[in-house]
Amino acid sequence: MNIEQVDPGVLGELRAALGDGDALGWPAVHAFEERHGVVLPEPYRSFVAEISDGSGLGPPDHGLLGLADLPSDWGSDGSERDLAGSFPLTGPWLWEGDEEEPGEERLRAVFDDGSIVLGTDGCGMNWHLIVTGPQRGHVWHISGEGAMPVGAEPGFAGWVRRWAAGEPWFDAG
């Protein structure tokens, strides 16, 4: 997974899977990055700049959100999100049913720090692309019960490939 340079072949795969839409263009992507103090990981960065800012085709079931968008059930205006803050996890965390309370600040950081929301499965089950910290470039599924990284191909292109092929989101083993 190369998150610093884009492979033109990967962009071709993304275009084939998600189609062309209204791309943001490089000036808008650079302005977003400057405003939030992050550099988006490739190939997502080039995808939104050159191909499409979101896609009704998917993934997930409700479509790919635009770069600055949040799901309709997010619950706030998103102003508390800190994209430049380091995403706090490096491995799965299931807090529902955990004997120890997760702590409001740590829980807030999982949802709001160091990630953009790619899309939703509804009911607060969202897909995040991590933009800071050790998990930068990886896609995570974060819900009210816990957070876990996507399987074998952890990046944006792998996530789209799995969706396009109809493969399960998570590896069983």
Helices and strands as residue ranges (DSSP letters): H 8-18, H 26-36, H 44-46, I 47-51, E 93-94, H 104-112, E 115-120, E 126-130, E 139-142, E 146-149, H 156-165
